[in-house]
Amino acid sequence: MHLWAGIDAGKAHHHCVVIDADGNRLLSQKIPNDEPALLELIASVLKLGDGDEVVWATDLNHGGPALLIAILVAHGQNILYIPGRIVHPRCC
């Protein structure tokens, strides 16, 4: 099972949604921006993946998600930066 974990990053909290290759939502969770909570999130998502690849994505690449990004990189996880304007383009 290939999983996608999207992170809506914030300063104090993040929101993570995990979907599988068929688009089924497997997890939707608000997480405090602190190391123990982020480590627990990563462990939970990896457990859902049952050893298969998880691709992480965040809407910010600096500031609020810096700790999250550092932890993901330290754990050998794939992380993508997808700017909010790509997800929600402004009209006109």
PyMOL CGO cylinders between C-alpha atoms (Angstrom):
from pymol import cmd
from pymol.cgo import CYLINDER

trace = [
    CYLINDER, 0.00, 0.00, 0.00, 1.44, 3.36, -1.05, 0.3, 1, 1, 1, 1, 1, 1,
    CYLINDER, 1.44, 3.36, -1.05, 0.42, 6.19, 1.30, 0.3, 1, 1, 1, 1, 1, 1,
    CYLINDER, 0.42, 6.19, 1.30, 0.35, 9.96, 0.96, 0.3, 1, 1, 1, 1, 1, 1,
    CYLINDER, 0.35, 9.96, 0.96, 0.57, 12.08, 4.12, 0.3, 1, 1, 1, 1, 1, 1,
    CYLINDER, 0.57, 12.08, 4.12, -0.32, 15.74, 3.65, 0.3, 1, 1, 1, 1, 1, 1,
    CYLINDER, -0.32, 15.74, 3.65, 0.59, 18.27, 6.34, 0.3, 1, 1, 1, 1, 1, 1,
    CYLINDER, 0.59, 18.27, 6.34, -1.13, 21.63, 6.68, 0.3, 1, 1, 1, 1, 1, 1,
    CYLINDER, -1.13, 21.63, 6.68, 1.64, 23.29, 8.67, 0.3, 1, 1, 1, 1, 1, 1,
    CYLINDER, 1.64, 23.29, 8.67, 1.26, 25.89, 11.38, 0.3, 1, 1, 1, 1, 1, 1,
    CYLINDER, 1.26, 25.89, 11.38, 3.36, 27.44, 14.13, 0.3, 1, 1, 1, 1, 1, 1,
    CYLINDER, 3.36, 27.44, 14.13, 1.86, 25.66, 17.15, 0.3, 1, 1, 1, 1, 1, 1,
    CYLINDER, 1.86, 25.66, 17.15, -0.02, 22.80, 15.45, 0.3, 1, 1, 1, 1, 1, 1,
    CYLINDER, -0.02, 22.80, 15.45, -0.14, 20.92, 12.17, 0.3, 1, 1, 1, 1, 1, 1,
    CYLINDER, -0.14, 20.92, 12.17, -2.97, 18.95, 10.61, 0.3, 1, 1, 1, 1, 1, 1,
    CYLINDER, -2.97, 18.95, 10.61, -2.14, 15.67, 8.89, 0.3, 1, 1, 1, 1, 1, 1,
    CYLINDER, -2.14, 15.67, 8.89, -4.35, 13.74, 6.47, 0.3, 1, 1, 1, 1, 1, 1,
    CYLINDER, -4.35, 13.74, 6.47, -3.21, 10.35, 5.19, 0.3, 1, 1, 1, 1, 1, 1,
    CYLINDER, -3.21, 10.35, 5.19, -4.72, 8.72, 2.12, 0.3, 1, 1, 1, 1, 1, 1,
    CYLINDER, -4.72, 8.72, 2.12, -3.99, 5.48, 0.32, 0.3, 1, 1, 1, 1, 1, 1,
    CYLINDER, -3.99, 5.48, 0.32, -3.47, 4.94, -3.40, 0.3, 1, 1, 1, 1, 1, 1,
    CYLINDER, -3.47, 4.94, -3.40, -7.25, 4.72, -3.91, 0.3, 1, 1, 1, 1, 1, 1,
    CYLINDER, -7.25, 4.72, -3.91, -7.88, 8.06, -2.19, 0.3, 1, 1, 1, 1, 1, 1,
    CYLINDER, -7.88, 8.06, -2.19, -9.32, 6.54, 0.99, 0.3, 1, 1, 1, 1, 1, 1,
    CYLINDER, -9.32, 6.54, 0.99, -8.70, 8.69, 4.07, 0.3, 1, 1, 1, 1, 1, 1,
    CYLINDER, -8.70, 8.69, 4.07, -6.92, 6.61, 6.69, 0.3, 1, 1, 1, 1, 1, 1,
    CYLINDER, -6.92, 6.61, 6.69, -6.06, 9.32, 9.21, 0.3, 1, 1, 1, 1, 1, 1,
    CYLINDER, -6.06, 9.32, 9.21, -6.97, 12.92, 9.91, 0.3, 1, 1, 1, 1, 1, 1,
    CYLINDER, -6.97, 12.92, 9.91, -5.30, 14.39, 12.98, 0.3, 1, 1, 1, 1, 1, 1,
    CYLINDER, -5.30, 14.39, 12.98, -4.25, 17.68, 14.57, 0.3, 1, 1, 1, 1, 1, 1,
    CYLINDER, -4.25, 17.68, 14.57, -0.74, 17.42, 16.00, 0.3, 1, 1, 1, 1, 1, 1,
    CYLINDER, -0.74, 17.42, 16.00, 1.15, 19.77, 18.30, 0.3, 1, 1, 1, 1, 1, 1,
    CYLINDER, 1.15, 19.77, 18.30, 4.39, 21.06, 16.82, 0.3, 1, 1, 1, 1, 1, 1,
    CYLINDER, 4.39, 21.06, 16.82, 6.65, 19.27, 19.29, 0.3, 1, 1, 1, 1, 1, 1,
    CYLINDER, 6.65, 19.27, 19.29, 9.07, 16.40, 18.87, 0.3, 1, 1, 1, 1, 1, 1,
    CYLINDER, 9.07, 16.40, 18.87, 7.29, 13.67, 20.89, 0.3, 1, 1, 1, 1, 1, 1,
    CYLINDER, 7.29, 13.67, 20.89, 3.97, 14.30, 19.11, 0.3, 1, 1, 1, 1, 1, 1,
    CYLINDER, 3.97, 14.30, 19.11, 5.62, 14.41, 15.68, 0.3, 1, 1, 1, 1, 1, 1,
    CYLINDER, 5.62, 14.41, 15.68, 7.54, 11.19, 16.37, 0.3, 1, 1, 1, 1, 1, 1,
    CYLINDER, 7.54, 11.19, 16.37, 4.28, 9.54, 17.41, 0.3, 1, 1, 1, 1, 1, 1,
    CYLINDER, 4.28, 9.54, 17.41, 2.59, 10.75, 14.22, 0.3, 1, 1, 1, 1, 1, 1,
    CYLINDER, 2.59, 10.75, 14.22, 5.39, 9.41, 12.03, 0.3, 1, 1, 1, 1, 1, 1,
    CYLINDER, 5.39, 9.41, 12.03, 5.28, 6.04, 13.80, 0.3, 1, 1, 1, 1, 1, 1,
    CYLINDER, 5.28, 6.04, 13.80, 1.48, 5.86, 13.37, 0.3, 1, 1, 1, 1, 1, 1,
    CYLINDER, 1.48, 5.86, 13.37, 1.63, 6.70, 9.68, 0.3, 1, 1, 1, 1, 1, 1,
    CYLINDER, 1.63, 6.70, 9.68, 4.46, 4.25, 9.03, 0.3, 1, 1, 1, 1, 1, 1,
    CYLINDER, 4.46, 4.25, 9.03, 2.46, 1.56, 10.83, 0.3, 1, 1, 1, 1, 1, 1,
    CYLINDER, 2.46, 1.56, 10.83, -0.51, 2.29, 8.54, 0.3, 1, 1, 1, 1, 1, 1,
    CYLINDER, -0.51, 2.29, 8.54, 1.85, 1.84, 5.58, 0.3, 1, 1, 1, 1, 1, 1,
    CYLINDER, 1.85, 1.84, 5.58, 2.92, -1.57, 6.88, 0.3, 1, 1, 1, 1, 1, 1,
    CYLINDER, 2.92, -1.57, 6.88, 6.43, -1.19, 5.49, 0.3, 1, 1, 1, 1, 1, 1,
    CYLINDER, 6.43, -1.19, 5.49, 5.44, 0.35, 2.17, 0.3, 1, 1, 1, 1, 1, 1,
    CYLINDER, 5.44, 0.35, 2.17, 6.48, 3.80, 0.99, 0.3, 1, 1, 1, 1, 1, 1,
    CYLINDER, 6.48, 3.80, 0.99, 4.92, 6.90, 2.53, 0.3, 1, 1, 1, 1, 1, 1,
    CYLINDER, 4.92, 6.90, 2.53, 5.26, 10.19, 0.68, 0.3, 1, 1, 1, 1, 1, 1,
    CYLINDER, 5.26, 10.19, 0.68, 4.89, 13.24, 2.91, 0.3, 1, 1, 1, 1, 1, 1,
    CYLINDER, 4.89, 13.24, 2.91, 3.93, 16.69, 1.64, 0.3, 1, 1, 1, 1, 1, 1,
    CYLINDER, 3.93, 16.69, 1.64, 3.72, 20.05, 3.35, 0.3, 1, 1, 1, 1, 1, 1,
    CYLINDER, 3.72, 20.05, 3.35, 2.48, 23.46, 2.28, 0.3, 1, 1, 1, 1, 1, 1,
    CYLINDER, 2.48, 23.46, 2.28, 5.39, 25.34, 3.89, 0.3, 1, 1, 1, 1, 1, 1,
    CYLINDER, 5.39, 25.34, 3.89, 9.11, 24.71, 3.59, 0.3, 1, 1, 1, 1, 1, 1,
    CYLINDER, 9.11, 24.71, 3.59, 10.39, 26.87, 6.44, 0.3, 1, 1, 1, 1, 1, 1,
    CYLINDER, 10.39, 26.87, 6.44, 9.25, 28.38, 9.73, 0.3, 1, 1, 1, 1, 1, 1,
    CYLINDER, 9.25, 28.38, 9.73, 6.49, 26.37, 11.41, 0.3, 1, 1, 1, 1, 1, 1,
    CYLINDER, 6.49, 26.37, 11.41, 7.26, 22.96, 9.88, 0.3, 1, 1, 1, 1, 1, 1,
    CYLINDER, 7.26, 22.96, 9.88, 11.06, 23.16, 10.35, 0.3, 1, 1, 1, 1, 1, 1,
    CYLINDER, 11.06, 23.16, 10.35, 11.01, 20.63, 13.20, 0.3, 1, 1, 1, 1, 1, 1,
    CYLINDER, 11.01, 20.63, 13.20, 8.70, 18.30, 11.28, 0.3, 1, 1, 1, 1, 1, 1,
    CYLINDER, 8.70, 18.30, 11.28, 10.90, 18.49, 8.18, 0.3, 1, 1, 1, 1, 1, 1,
    CYLINDER, 10.90, 18.49, 8.18, 14.06, 17.83, 10.22, 0.3, 1, 1, 1, 1, 1, 1,
    CYLINDER, 14.06, 17.83, 10.22, 12.51, 14.79, 11.89, 0.3, 1, 1, 1, 1, 1, 1,
    CYLINDER, 12.51, 14.79, 11.89, 11.21, 13.38, 8.60, 0.3, 1, 1, 1, 1, 1, 1,
    CYLINDER, 11.21, 13.38, 8.60, 14.60, 13.83, 6.93, 0.3, 1, 1, 1, 1, 1, 1,
    CYLINDER, 14.60, 13.83, 6.93, 16.36, 12.24, 9.94, 0.3, 1, 1, 1, 1, 1, 1,
    CYLINDER, 16.36, 12.24, 9.94, 14.07, 9.23, 9.57, 0.3, 1, 1, 1, 1, 1, 1,
    CYLINDER, 14.07, 9.23, 9.57, 14.73, 8.86, 5.85, 0.3, 1, 1, 1, 1, 1, 1,
    CYLINDER, 14.73, 8.86, 5.85, 11.23, 9.88, 4.77, 0.3, 1, 1, 1, 1, 1, 1,
    CYLINDER, 11.23, 9.88, 4.77, 10.34, 11.39, 1.39, 0.3, 1, 1, 1, 1, 1, 1,
    CYLINDER, 10.34, 11.39, 1.39, 8.94, 14.90, 1.76, 0.3, 1, 1, 1, 1, 1, 1,
    CYLINDER, 8.94, 14.90, 1.76, 7.58, 17.21, -0.92, 0.3, 1, 1, 1, 1, 1, 1,
    CYLINDER, 7.58, 17.21, -0.92, 6.83, 20.92, -0.78, 0.3, 1, 1, 1, 1, 1, 1,
    CYLINDER, 6.83, 20.92, -0.78, 3.49, 21.79, -2.37, 0.3, 1, 1, 1, 1, 1, 1,
    CYLINDER, 3.49, 21.79, -2.37, 2.73, 25.52, -2.11, 0.3, 1, 1, 1, 1, 1, 1,
    CYLINDER, 2.73, 25.52, -2.11, -0.78, 26.49, -1.13, 0.3, 1, 1, 1, 1, 1, 1,
    CYLINDER, -0.78, 26.49, -1.13, -1.22, 28.47, -4.35, 0.3, 1, 1, 1, 1, 1, 1,
    CYLINDER, -1.22, 28.47, -4.35, -0.86, 25.21, -6.30, 0.3, 1, 1, 1, 1, 1, 1,
    CYLINDER, -0.86, 25.21, -6.30, -3.57, 23.53, -4.24, 0.3, 1, 1, 1, 1, 1, 1,
    CYLINDER, -3.57, 23.53, -4.24, -5.90, 26.54, -4.14, 0.3, 1, 1, 1, 1, 1, 1,
    CYLINDER, -5.90, 26.54, -4.14, -5.10, 28.77, -7.13, 0.3, 1, 1, 1, 1, 1, 1,
    CYLINDER, -5.10, 28.77, -7.13, -6.56, 32.25, -7.00, 0.3, 1, 1, 1, 1, 1, 1,
    CYLINDER, -6.56, 32.25, -7.00, -8.92, 33.11, -9.76, 0.3, 1, 1, 1, 1, 1, 1,
    CYLINDER, -8.92, 33.11, -9.76, -8.61, 36.07, -12.11, 0.3, 1, 1, 1, 1, 1, 1,
]
cmd.load_cgo(trace, "trace")
